[in-house]
Amino acid sequence: QRKSFIMAIRMAQFDILTQIKGFKPILLLDDIFDKLDEKRIKKLVEMIDNKVFGQVFLTDARPNRTKELLKGIDVRFLEIG
């Protein structure tokens, strides 16, 4: 629950910054899929697909999981290894 609460705060910060600045800030999500349950992951992926956010940077210790979750969405992957 705490992780979901933190995510909700981050989304609120995103909305406030968007309103204040007049444009969507870059959203950085570090290893987010480990922190959310399946329902919240699905909602986040829908939001990414519907372009609710501007540019999104995701990091994940399990890149294959991220590729599977974002399959069918117009995204670019960068692997640094």
PDB file of N, CA, C and O in Angstrom, chain B, residues numbered from 101:
ATOM      1  N   GLN B 101       0.819  -1.191   0.000  1.00  0.00           N
ATOM      2  CA  GLN B 101       0.000   0.000   0.000  1.00  0.00           C
ATOM      3  C   GLN B 101       0.864   1.256   0.000  1.00  0.00           C
ATOM      4  O   GLN B 101       0.530   2.247  -0.650  1.00  0.00           O
ATOM      5  N   ARG B 102       1.959   1.210   0.722  1.00  0.00           N
ATOM      6  CA  ARG B 102       2.830   2.376   0.798  1.00  0.00           C
ATOM      7  C   ARG B 102       3.405   2.717  -0.577  1.00  0.00           C
ATOM      8  O   ARG B 102       3.511   3.889  -0.939  1.00  0.00           O
ATOM      9  N   LYS B 103       3.771   1.693  -1.333  1.00  0.00           N
ATOM     10  CA  LYS B 103       4.326   1.928  -2.665  1.00  0.00           C
ATOM     11  C   LYS B 103       3.278   2.539  -3.588  1.00  0.00           C
ATOM     12  O   LYS B 103       3.592   3.415  -4.394  1.00  0.00           O
ATOM     13  N   SER B 104       2.046   2.081  -3.473  1.00  0.00           N
ATOM     14  CA  SER B 104       0.963   2.657  -4.271  1.00  0.00           C
ATOM     15  C   SER B 104       0.719   4.108  -3.877  1.00  0.00           C
ATOM     16  O   SER B 104       0.443   4.948  -4.733  1.00  0.00           O
ATOM     17  N   PHE B 105       0.820   4.401  -2.590  1.00  0.00           N
ATOM     18  CA  PHE B 105       0.643   5.767  -2.106  1.00  0.00           C
ATOM     19  C   PHE B 105       1.731   6.677  -2.668  1.00  0.00           C
ATOM     20  O   PHE B 105       1.449   7.796  -3.099  1.00  0.00           O
ATOM     21  N   ILE B 106       2.957   6.202  -2.663  1.00  0.00           N
ATOM     22  CA  ILE B 106       4.073   6.983  -3.209  1.00  0.00           C
ATOM     23  C   ILE B 106       3.862   7.234  -4.698  1.00  0.00           C
ATOM     24  O   ILE B 106       4.118   8.333  -5.189  1.00  0.00           O
ATOM     25  N   MET B 107       3.395   6.212  -5.413  1.00  0.00           N
ATOM     26  CA  MET B 107       3.123   6.372  -6.842  1.00  0.00           C
ATOM     27  C   MET B 107       2.016   7.406  -7.059  1.00  0.00           C
ATOM     28  O   MET B 107       2.103   8.214  -7.983  1.00  0.00           O
ATOM     29  N   ALA B 108       0.995   7.389  -6.231  1.00  0.00           N
ATOM     30  CA  ALA B 108      -0.095   8.369  -6.345  1.00  0.00           C
ATOM     31  C   ALA B 108       0.430   9.788  -6.121  1.00  0.00           C
ATOM     32  O   ALA B 108       0.013  10.721  -6.807  1.00  0.00           O
ATOM     33  N   ILE B 109       1.334   9.949  -5.171  1.00  0.00           N
ATOM     34  CA  ILE B 109       1.942  11.264  -4.927  1.00  0.00           C
ATOM     35  C   ILE B 109       2.733  11.713  -6.148  1.00  0.00           C
ATOM     36  O   ILE B 109       2.661  12.877  -6.541  1.00  0.00           O
ATOM     37  N   ARG B 110       3.484  10.803  -6.746  1.00  0.00           N
ATOM     38  CA  ARG B 110       4.271  11.144  -7.941  1.00  0.00           C
ATOM     39  C   ARG B 110       3.357  11.575  -9.091  1.00  0.00           C
ATOM     40  O   ARG B 110       3.673  12.519  -9.815  1.00  0.00           O
ATOM     41  N   MET B 111       2.241  10.894  -9.258  1.00  0.00           N
ATOM     42  CA  MET B 111       1.306  11.253 -10.326  1.00  0.00           C
ATOM     43  C   MET B 111       0.695  12.634 -10.055  1.00  0.00           C
ATOM     44  O   MET B 111       0.493  13.419 -10.981  1.00  0.00           O
ATOM     45  N   ALA B 112       0.407  12.920  -8.797  1.00  0.00           N
ATOM     46  CA  ALA B 112      -0.123  14.239  -8.432  1.00  0.00           C
ATOM     47  C   ALA B 112       0.922  15.322  -8.708  1.00  0.00           C
ATOM     48  O   ALA B 112       0.588  16.396  -9.208  1.00  0.00           O
ATOM     49  N   GLN B 113       2.182  15.039  -8.382  1.00  0.00           N
ATOM     50  CA  GLN B 113       3.260  15.990  -8.666  1.00  0.00           C
ATOM     51  C   GLN B 113       3.360  16.245 -10.169  1.00  0.00           C
ATOM     52  O   GLN B 113       3.554  17.381 -10.603  1.00  0.00           O
ATOM     53  N   PHE B 114       3.227  15.185 -10.951  1.00  0.00           N
ATOM     54  CA  PHE B 114       3.272  15.308 -12.405  1.00  0.00           C
ATOM     55  C   PHE B 114       2.161  16.245 -12.883  1.00  0.00           C
ATOM     56  O   PHE B 114       2.404  17.143 -13.689  1.00  0.00           O
ATOM     57  N   ASP B 115       0.941  16.031 -12.381  1.00  0.00           N
ATOM     58  CA  ASP B 115      -0.201  16.871 -12.770  1.00  0.00           C
ATOM     59  C   ASP B 115       0.014  18.330 -12.375  1.00  0.00           C
ATOM     60  O   ASP B 115      -0.276  19.235 -13.158  1.00  0.00           O
ATOM     61  N   ILE B 116       0.515  18.559 -11.177  1.00  0.00           N
ATOM     62  CA  ILE B 116       0.747  19.929 -10.707  1.00  0.00           C
ATOM     63  C   ILE B 116       1.811  20.618 -11.559  1.00  0.00           C
ATOM     64  O   ILE B 116       1.633  21.766 -11.965  1.00  0.00           O
ATOM     65  N   LEU B 117       2.911  19.925 -11.828  1.00  0.00           N
ATOM     66  CA  LEU B 117       3.964  20.507 -12.669  1.00  0.00           C
ATOM     67  C   LEU B 117       3.447  20.808 -14.068  1.00  0.00           C
ATOM     68  O   LEU B 117       3.800  21.832 -14.653  1.00  0.00           O
ATOM     69  N   THR B 118       2.613  19.924 -14.607  1.00  0.00           N
ATOM     70  CA  THR B 118       2.035  20.146 -15.929  1.00  0.00           C
ATOM     71  C   THR B 118       1.195  21.420 -15.929  1.00  0.00           C
ATOM     72  O   THR B 118       1.281  22.221 -16.860  1.00  0.00           O
ATOM     73  N   GLN B 119       0.394  21.605 -14.902  1.00  0.00           N
ATOM     74  CA  GLN B 119      -0.453  22.799 -14.812  1.00  0.00           C
ATOM     75  C   GLN B 119       0.379  24.068 -14.631  1.00  0.00           C
ATOM     76  O   GLN B 119       0.100  25.087 -15.264  1.00  0.00           O
ATOM     77  N   ILE B 120       1.384  24.013 -13.785  1.00  0.00           N
ATOM     78  CA  ILE B 120       2.199  25.199 -13.502  1.00  0.00           C
ATOM     79  C   ILE B 120       3.056  25.593 -14.704  1.00  0.00           C
ATOM     80  O   ILE B 120       3.114  26.764 -15.079  1.00  0.00           O
ATOM     81  N   LYS B 121       3.715  24.610 -15.299  1.00  0.00           N
ATOM     82  CA  LYS B 121       4.660  24.887 -16.383  1.00  0.00           C
ATOM     83  C   LYS B 121       3.992  24.999 -17.750  1.00  0.00           C
ATOM     84  O   LYS B 121       4.540  25.628 -18.655  1.00  0.00           O
ATOM     85  N   GLY B 122       2.814  24.395 -17.909  1.00  0.00           N
ATOM     86  CA  GLY B 122       2.128  24.455 -19.197  1.00  0.00           C
ATOM     87  C   GLY B 122       2.579  23.397 -20.184  1.00  0.00           C
ATOM     88  O   GLY B 122       2.171  23.419 -21.345  1.00  0.00           O
ATOM     89  N   PHE B 123       3.407  22.479 -19.744  1.00  0.00           N
ATOM     90  CA  PHE B 123       3.823  21.349 -20.574  1.00  0.00           C
ATOM     91  C   PHE B 123       4.092  20.154 -19.670  1.00  0.00           C
ATOM     92  O   PHE B 123       4.265  20.295 -18.459  1.00  0.00           O
ATOM     93  N   LYS B 124       4.124  18.983 -20.281  1.00  0.00           N
ATOM     94  CA  LYS B 124       4.326  17.760 -19.503  1.00  0.00           C
ATOM     95  C   LYS B 124       5.814  17.551 -19.224  1.00  0.00           C
ATOM     96  O   LYS B 124       6.622  17.534 -20.152  1.00  0.00           O
ATOM     97  N   PRO B 125       6.177  17.392 -17.959  1.00  0.00           N
ATOM     98  CA  PRO B 125       7.584  17.137 -17.628  1.00  0.00           C
ATOM     99  C   PRO B 125       7.977  15.705 -18.004  1.00  0.00           C
ATOM    100  O   PRO B 125       7.121  14.847 -18.219  1.00  0.00           O
ATOM    101  N   ILE B 126       9.260  15.473 -18.075  1.00  0.00           N
ATOM    102  CA  ILE B 126       9.758  14.114 -18.287  1.00  0.00           C
ATOM    103  C   ILE B 126       9.443  13.307 -17.032  1.00  0.00           C
ATOM    104  O   ILE B 126       9.668  13.769 -15.913  1.00  0.00           O
ATOM    105  N   LEU B 127       8.928  12.113 -17.227  1.00  0.00           N
ATOM    106  CA  LEU B 127       8.580  11.241 -16.107  1.00  0.00           C
ATOM    107  C   LEU B 127       9.631  10.142 -15.988  1.00  0.00           C
ATOM    108  O   LEU B 127       9.859   9.394 -16.939  1.00  0.00           O
ATOM    109  N   LEU B 128      10.264  10.043 -14.837  1.00  0.00           N
ATOM    110  CA  LEU B 128      11.276   9.024 -14.577  1.00  0.00           C
ATOM    111  C   LEU B 128      10.696   7.986 -13.633  1.00  0.00           C
ATOM    112  O   LEU B 128      10.283   8.315 -12.521  1.00  0.00           O
ATOM    113  N   LEU B 129      10.664   6.733 -14.071  1.00  0.00           N
ATOM    114  CA  LEU B 129      10.122   5.637 -13.261  1.00  0.00           C
ATOM    115  C   LEU B 129      11.205   4.578 -13.101  1.00  0.00           C
ATOM    116  O   LEU B 129      11.543   3.877 -14.055  1.00  0.00           O
ATOM    117  N   ASP B 130      11.736   4.467 -11.915  1.00  0.00           N
ATOM    118  CA  ASP B 130      12.844   3.560 -11.634  1.00  0.00           C
ATOM    119  C   ASP B 130      12.329   2.244 -11.065  1.00  0.00           C
ATOM    120  O   ASP B 130      11.808   2.194  -9.950  1.00  0.00           O
ATOM    121  N   ASP B 131      12.482   1.183 -11.847  1.00  0.00           N
ATOM    122  CA  ASP B 131      12.116  -0.172 -11.414  1.00  0.00           C
ATOM    123  C   ASP B 131      10.686  -0.221 -10.860  1.00  0.00           C
ATOM    124  O   ASP B 131      10.417  -0.875  -9.852  1.00  0.00           O
ATOM    125  N   ILE B 132       9.796   0.471 -11.529  1.00  0.00           N
ATOM    126  CA  ILE B 132       8.432   0.662 -11.038  1.00  0.00           C
ATOM    127  C   ILE B 132       7.610  -0.624 -11.038  1.00  0.00           C
ATOM    128  O   ILE B 132       6.748  -0.798 -10.176  1.00  0.00           O
ATOM    129  N   PHE B 133       7.854  -1.520 -11.977  1.00  0.00           N
ATOM    130  CA  PHE B 133       7.018  -2.712 -12.083  1.00  0.00           C
ATOM    131  C   PHE B 133       7.207  -3.668 -10.911  1.00  0.00           C
ATOM    132  O   PHE B 133       6.329  -4.485 -10.633  1.00  0.00           O
ATOM    133  N   ASP B 134       8.332  -3.577 -10.229  1.00  0.00           N
ATOM    134  CA  ASP B 134       8.534  -4.389  -9.021  1.00  0.00           C
ATOM    135  C   ASP B 134       7.726  -3.861  -7.842  1.00  0.00           C
ATOM    136  O   ASP B 134       7.485  -4.580  -6.873  1.00  0.00           O
ATOM    137  N   LYS B 135       7.313  -2.610  -7.929  1.00  0.00           N
ATOM    138  CA  LYS B 135       6.675  -1.954  -6.794  1.00  0.00           C
ATOM    139  C   LYS B 135       5.154  -1.945  -6.855  1.00  0.00           C
ATOM    140  O   LYS B 135       4.499  -1.580  -5.879  1.00  0.00           O
ATOM    141  N   LEU B 136       4.581  -2.344  -7.997  1.00  0.00           N
ATOM    142  CA  LEU B 136       3.135  -2.264  -8.176  1.00  0.00           C
ATOM    143  C   LEU B 136       2.518  -3.641  -8.382  1.00  0.00           C
ATOM    144  O   LEU B 136       3.170  -4.561  -8.875  1.00  0.00           O
ATOM    145  N   ASP B 137       1.259  -3.767  -7.999  1.00  0.00           N
ATOM    146  CA  ASP B 137       0.546  -5.014  -8.270  1.00  0.00           C
ATOM    147  C   ASP B 137       0.073  -5.009  -9.730  1.00  0.00           C
ATOM    148  O   ASP B 137       0.179  -4.001 -10.428  1.00  0.00           O
ATOM    149  N   GLU B 138      -0.447  -6.148 -10.167  1.00  0.00           N
ATOM    150  CA  GLU B 138      -0.813  -6.329 -11.574  1.00  0.00           C
ATOM    151  C   GLU B 138      -1.847  -5.299 -12.047  1.00  0.00           C
ATOM    152  O   GLU B 138      -1.747  -4.786 -13.162  1.00  0.00           O
ATOM    153  N   LYS B 139      -2.824  -5.002 -11.215  1.00  0.00           N
ATOM    154  CA  LYS B 139      -3.875  -4.038 -11.577  1.00  0.00           C
ATOM    155  C   LYS B 139      -3.279  -2.652 -11.823  1.00  0.00           C
ATOM    156  O   LYS B 139      -3.640  -1.983 -12.791  1.00  0.00           O
ATOM    157  N   ARG B 140      -2.380  -2.229 -10.960  1.00  0.00           N
ATOM    158  CA  ARG B 140      -1.776  -0.902 -11.099  1.00  0.00           C
ATOM    159  C   ARG B 140      -0.782  -0.858 -12.263  1.00  0.00           C
ATOM    160  O   ARG B 140      -0.643   0.169 -12.928  1.00  0.00           O
ATOM    161  N   ILE B 141      -0.103  -1.962 -12.502  1.00  0.00           N
ATOM    162  CA  ILE B 141       0.784  -2.038 -13.665  1.00  0.00           C
ATOM    163  C   ILE B 141      -0.032  -1.863 -14.937  1.00  0.00           C
ATOM    164  O   ILE B 141       0.352  -1.105 -15.827  1.00  0.00           O
ATOM    165  N   LYS B 142      -1.153  -2.562 -15.022  1.00  0.00           N
ATOM    166  CA  LYS B 142      -2.011  -2.473 -16.209  1.00  0.00           C
ATOM    167  C   LYS B 142      -2.481  -1.035 -16.421  1.00  0.00           C
ATOM    168  O   LYS B 142      -2.473  -0.543 -17.549  1.00  0.00           O
ATOM    169  N   LYS B 143      -2.888  -0.365 -15.355  1.00  0.00           N
ATOM    170  CA  LYS B 143      -3.348   1.024 -15.453  1.00  0.00           C
ATOM    171  C   LYS B 143      -2.215   1.941 -15.907  1.00  0.00           C
ATOM    172  O   LYS B 143      -2.430   2.813 -16.748  1.00  0.00           O
ATOM    173  N   LEU B 144      -1.020   1.756 -15.365  1.00  0.00           N
ATOM    174  CA  LEU B 144       0.125   2.575 -15.757  1.00  0.00           C
ATOM    175  C   LEU B 144       0.459   2.369 -17.232  1.00  0.00           C
ATOM    176  O   LEU B 144       0.722   3.335 -17.948  1.00  0.00           O
ATOM    177  N   VAL B 145       0.449   1.120 -17.690  1.00  0.00           N
ATOM    178  CA  VAL B 145       0.732   0.820 -19.094  1.00  0.00           C
ATOM    179  C   VAL B 145      -0.325   1.478 -19.989  1.00  0.00           C
ATOM    180  O   VAL B 145       0.011   2.017 -21.044  1.00  0.00           O
ATOM    181  N   GLU B 146      -1.584   1.439 -19.583  1.00  0.00           N
ATOM    182  CA  GLU B 146      -2.646   2.111 -20.346  1.00  0.00           C
ATOM    183  C   GLU B 146      -2.386   3.611 -20.429  1.00  0.00           C
ATOM    184  O   GLU B 146      -2.576   4.223 -21.480  1.00  0.00           O
ATOM    185  N   MET B 147      -1.956   4.194 -19.329  1.00  0.00           N
ATOM    186  CA  MET B 147      -1.671   5.631 -19.315  1.00  0.00           C
ATOM    187  C   MET B 147      -0.498   5.970 -20.233  1.00  0.00           C
ATOM    188  O   MET B 147      -0.518   6.995 -20.914  1.00  0.00           O
ATOM    189  N   ILE B 148       0.514   5.118 -20.252  1.00  0.00           N
ATOM    190  CA  ILE B 148       1.653   5.325 -21.152  1.00  0.00           C
ATOM    191  C   ILE B 148       1.184   5.207 -22.595  1.00  0.00           C
ATOM    192  O   ILE B 148       1.545   6.031 -23.436  1.00  0.00           O
ATOM    193  N   ASP B 149       0.382   4.189 -22.887  1.00  0.00           N
ATOM    194  CA  ASP B 149      -0.124   3.961 -24.241  1.00  0.00           C
ATOM    195  C   ASP B 149      -1.017   5.109 -24.709  1.00  0.00           C
ATOM    196  O   ASP B 149      -0.977   5.487 -25.880  1.00  0.00           O
ATOM    197  N   ASN B 150      -1.811   5.658 -23.813  1.00  0.00           N
ATOM    198  CA  ASN B 150      -2.718   6.760 -24.164  1.00  0.00           C
ATOM    199  C   ASN B 150      -2.029   8.118 -24.139  1.00  0.00           C
ATOM    200  O   ASN B 150      -2.672   9.155 -24.299  1.00  0.00           O
ATOM    201  N   LYS B 151      -0.722   8.099 -23.937  1.00  0.00           N
ATOM    202  CA  LYS B 151       0.106   9.307 -23.946  1.00  0.00           C
ATOM    203  C   LYS B 151      -0.354  10.346 -22.923  1.00  0.00           C
ATOM    204  O   LYS B 151      -0.327  11.550 -23.178  1.00  0.00           O
ATOM    205  N   VAL B 152      -0.776   9.851 -21.764  1.00  0.00           N
ATOM    206  CA  VAL B 152      -1.132  10.738 -20.656  1.00  0.00           C
ATOM    207  C   VAL B 152       0.100  11.537 -20.238  1.00  0.00           C
ATOM    208  O   VAL B 152       0.003  12.702 -19.855  1.00  0.00           O
ATOM    209  N   PHE B 153       1.251  10.889 -20.320  1.00  0.00           N
ATOM    210  CA  PHE B 153       2.513  11.521 -19.956  1.00  0.00           C
ATOM    211  C   PHE B 153       3.199  12.011 -21.218  1.00  0.00           C
ATOM    212  O   PHE B 153       2.849  11.606 -22.326  1.00  0.00           O
ATOM    213  N   GLY B 154       4.174  12.882 -21.040  1.00  0.00           N
ATOM    214  CA  GLY B 154       5.006  13.278 -22.163  1.00  0.00           C
ATOM    215  C   GLY B 154       6.031  12.173 -22.388  1.00  0.00           C
ATOM    216  O   GLY B 154       5.675  11.035 -22.695  1.00  0.00           O
ATOM    217  N   GLN B 155       7.273  12.511 -22.237  1.00  0.00           N
ATOM    218  CA  GLN B 155       8.344  11.538 -22.390  1.00  0.00           C
ATOM    219  C   GLN B 155       8.522  10.777 -21.081  1.00  0.00           C
ATOM    220  O   GLN B 155       8.551  11.368 -20.001  1.00  0.00           O
ATOM    221  N   VAL B 156       8.641   9.453 -21.198  1.00  0.00           N
ATOM    222  CA  VAL B 156       8.770   8.593 -20.022  1.00  0.00           C
ATOM    223  C   VAL B 156      10.064   7.800 -20.134  1.00  0.00           C
ATOM    224  O   VAL B 156      10.350   7.206 -21.173  1.00  0.00           O
ATOM    225  N   PHE B 157      10.841   7.795 -19.061  1.00  0.00           N
ATOM    226  CA  PHE B 157      12.018   6.947 -18.962  1.00  0.00           C
ATOM    227  C   PHE B 157      11.748   5.903 -17.889  1.00  0.00           C
ATOM    228  O   PHE B 157      11.468   6.233 -16.736  1.00  0.00           O
ATOM    229  N   LEU B 158      11.837   4.640 -18.286  1.00  0.00           N
ATOM    230  CA  LEU B 158      11.641   3.523 -17.359  1.00  0.00           C
ATOM    231  C   LEU B 158      12.950   2.785 -17.191  1.00  0.00           C
ATOM    232  O   LEU B 158      13.662   2.538 -18.165  1.00  0.00           O
ATOM    233  N   THR B 159      13.267   2.435 -15.972  1.00  0.00           N
ATOM    234  CA  THR B 159      14.378   1.519 -15.746  1.00  0.00           C
ATOM    235  C   THR B 159      13.806   0.258 -15.128  1.00  0.00           C
ATOM    236  O   THR B 159      12.824   0.302 -14.388  1.00  0.00           O
ATOM    237  N   ASP B 160      14.426  -0.858 -15.440  1.00  0.00           N
ATOM    238  CA  ASP B 160      13.953  -2.129 -14.891  1.00  0.00           C
ATOM    239  C   ASP B 160      15.121  -3.101 -14.859  1.00  0.00           C
ATOM    240  O   ASP B 160      15.872  -3.221 -15.827  1.00  0.00           O
ATOM    241  N   ALA B 161      15.262  -3.778 -13.763  1.00  0.00           N
ATOM    242  CA  ALA B 161      16.312  -4.790 -13.627  1.00  0.00           C
ATOM    243  C   ALA B 161      15.995  -6.018 -14.474  1.00  0.00           C
ATOM    244  O   ALA B 161      16.864  -6.853 -14.724  1.00  0.00           O
ATOM    245  N   ARG B 162      14.742  -6.120 -14.911  1.00  0.00           N
ATOM    246  CA  ARG B 162      14.312  -7.248 -15.739  1.00  0.00           C
ATOM    247  C   ARG B 162      13.757  -6.723 -17.062  1.00  0.00           C
ATOM    248  O   ARG B 162      12.541  -6.601 -17.215  1.00  0.00           O
ATOM    249  N   PRO B 163      14.635  -6.409 -18.020  1.00  0.00           N
ATOM    250  CA  PRO B 163      14.191  -5.781 -19.273  1.00  0.00           C
ATOM    251  C   PRO B 163      13.210  -6.622 -20.084  1.00  0.00           C
ATOM    252  O   PRO B 163      12.360  -6.071 -20.782  1.00  0.00           O
ATOM    253  N   ASN B 164      13.314  -7.933 -20.002  1.00  0.00           N
ATOM    254  CA  ASN B 164      12.370  -8.768 -20.753  1.00  0.00           C
ATOM    255  C   ASN B 164      10.948  -8.578 -20.247  1.00  0.00           C
ATOM    256  O   ASN B 164      10.003  -8.589 -21.036  1.00  0.00           O
ATOM    257  N   ARG B 165      10.788  -8.405 -18.948  1.00  0.00           N
ATOM    258  CA  ARG B 165       9.467  -8.138 -18.374  1.00  0.00           C
ATOM    259  C   ARG B 165       8.920  -6.824 -18.933  1.00  0.00           C
ATOM    260  O   ARG B 165       7.757  -6.751 -19.330  1.00  0.00           O
ATOM    261  N   THR B 166       9.756  -5.792 -18.962  1.00  0.00           N
ATOM    262  CA  THR B 166       9.321  -4.491 -19.462  1.00  0.00           C
ATOM    263  C   THR B 166       8.912  -4.588 -20.923  1.00  0.00           C
ATOM    264  O   THR B 166       7.883  -4.041 -21.321  1.00  0.00           O
ATOM    265  N   LYS B 167       9.707  -5.275 -21.717  1.00  0.00           N
ATOM    266  CA  LYS B 167       9.370  -5.440 -23.137  1.00  0.00           C
ATOM    267  C   LYS B 167       8.037  -6.152 -23.301  1.00  0.00           C
ATOM    268  O   LYS B 167       7.241  -5.786 -24.165  1.00  0.00           O
ATOM    269  N   GLU B 168       7.789  -7.155 -22.487  1.00  0.00           N
ATOM    270  CA  GLU B 168       6.525  -7.889 -22.557  1.00  0.00           C
ATOM    271  C   GLU B 168       5.356  -6.994 -22.140  1.00  0.00           C
ATOM    272  O   GLU B 168       4.319  -6.987 -22.802  1.00  0.00           O
ATOM    273  N   LEU B 169       5.511  -6.249 -21.061  1.00  0.00           N
ATOM    274  CA  LEU B 169       4.436  -5.379 -20.578  1.00  0.00           C
ATOM    275  C   LEU B 169       4.101  -4.267 -21.570  1.00  0.00           C
ATOM    276  O   LEU B 169       2.945  -3.858 -21.678  1.00  0.00           O
ATOM    277  N   LEU B 170       5.100  -3.782 -22.288  1.00  0.00           N
ATOM    278  CA  LEU B 170       4.902  -2.662 -23.206  1.00  0.00           C
ATOM    279  C   LEU B 170       4.761  -3.103 -24.660  1.00  0.00           C
ATOM    280  O   LEU B 170       4.805  -2.280 -25.574  1.00  0.00           O
ATOM    281  N   LYS B 171       4.594  -4.397 -24.862  1.00  0.00           N
ATOM    282  CA  LYS B 171       4.443  -4.942 -26.213  1.00  0.00           C
ATOM    283  C   LYS B 171       3.239  -4.289 -26.892  1.00  0.00           C
ATOM    284  O   LYS B 171       2.164  -4.190 -26.300  1.00  0.00           O
ATOM    285  N   GLY B 172       3.421  -3.849 -28.123  1.00  0.00           N
ATOM    286  CA  GLY B 172       2.336  -3.237 -28.875  1.00  0.00           C
ATOM    287  C   GLY B 172       2.209  -1.736 -28.677  1.00  0.00           C
ATOM    288  O   GLY B 172       1.361  -1.096 -29.299  1.00  0.00           O
ATOM    289  N   ILE B 173       3.036  -1.176 -27.825  1.00  0.00           N
ATOM    290  CA  ILE B 173       3.016   0.267 -27.571  1.00  0.00           C
ATOM    291  C   ILE B 173       4.220   0.885 -28.281  1.00  0.00           C
ATOM    292  O   ILE B 173       5.295   0.286 -28.322  1.00  0.00           O
ATOM    293  N   ASP B 174       4.040   2.070 -28.832  1.00  0.00           N
ATOM    294  CA  ASP B 174       5.116   2.759 -29.541  1.00  0.00           C
ATOM    295  C   ASP B 174       6.149   3.268 -28.536  1.00  0.00           C
ATOM    296  O   ASP B 174       6.039   4.383 -28.025  1.00  0.00           O
ATOM    297  N   VAL B 175       7.148   2.438 -28.263  1.00  0.00           N
ATOM    298  CA  VAL B 175       8.214   2.780 -27.321  1.00  0.00           C
ATOM    299  C   VAL B 175       9.569   2.466 -27.944  1.00  0.00           C
ATOM    300  O   VAL B 175       9.662   1.714 -28.914  1.00  0.00           O
ATOM    301  N   ARG B 176      10.592   3.039 -27.386  1.00  0.00           N
ATOM    302  CA  ARG B 176      11.973   2.752 -27.790  1.00  0.00           C
ATOM    303  C   ARG B 176      12.698   2.189 -26.582  1.00  0.00           C
ATOM    304  O   ARG B 176      12.528   2.664 -25.460  1.00  0.00           O
ATOM    305  N   PHE B 177      13.509   1.168 -26.827  1.00  0.00           N
ATOM    306  CA  PHE B 177      14.268   0.548 -25.742  1.00  0.00           C
ATOM    307  C   PHE B 177      15.746   0.858 -25.914  1.00  0.00           C
ATOM    308  O   PHE B 177      16.281   0.827 -27.022  1.00  0.00           O
ATOM    309  N   LEU B 178      16.386   1.153 -24.808  1.00  0.00           N
ATOM    310  CA  LEU B 178      17.819   1.392 -24.775  1.00  0.00           C
ATOM    311  C   LEU B 178      18.383   0.513 -23.676  1.00  0.00           C
ATOM    312  O   LEU B 178      18.007   0.634 -22.510  1.00  0.00           O
ATOM    313  N   GLU B 179      19.282  -0.365 -24.058  1.00  0.00           N
ATOM    314  CA  GLU B 179      19.901  -1.239 -23.062  1.00  0.00           C
ATOM    315  C   GLU B 179      21.352  -0.833 -22.884  1.00  0.00           C
ATOM    316  O   GLU B 179      22.108  -0.713 -23.848  1.00  0.00           O
ATOM    317  N   ILE B 180      21.717  -0.628 -21.645  1.00  0.00           N
ATOM    318  CA  ILE B 180      23.099  -0.288 -21.320  1.00  0.00           C
ATOM    319  C   ILE B 180      23.651  -1.439 -20.503  1.00  0.00           C
ATOM    320  O   ILE B 180      23.132  -1.744 -19.429  1.00  0.00           O
ATOM    321  N   GLY B 181      24.664  -2.059 -20.982  1.00  0.00           N
ATOM    322  CA  GLY B 181      25.139  -3.221 -20.264  1.00  0.00           C
ATOM    323  C   GLY B 181      26.574  -3.303 -20.294  1.00  0.00           C
ATOM    324  O   GLY B 181      27.152  -4.233 -19.731  1.00  0.00           O
TER     325      GLY B 181
END
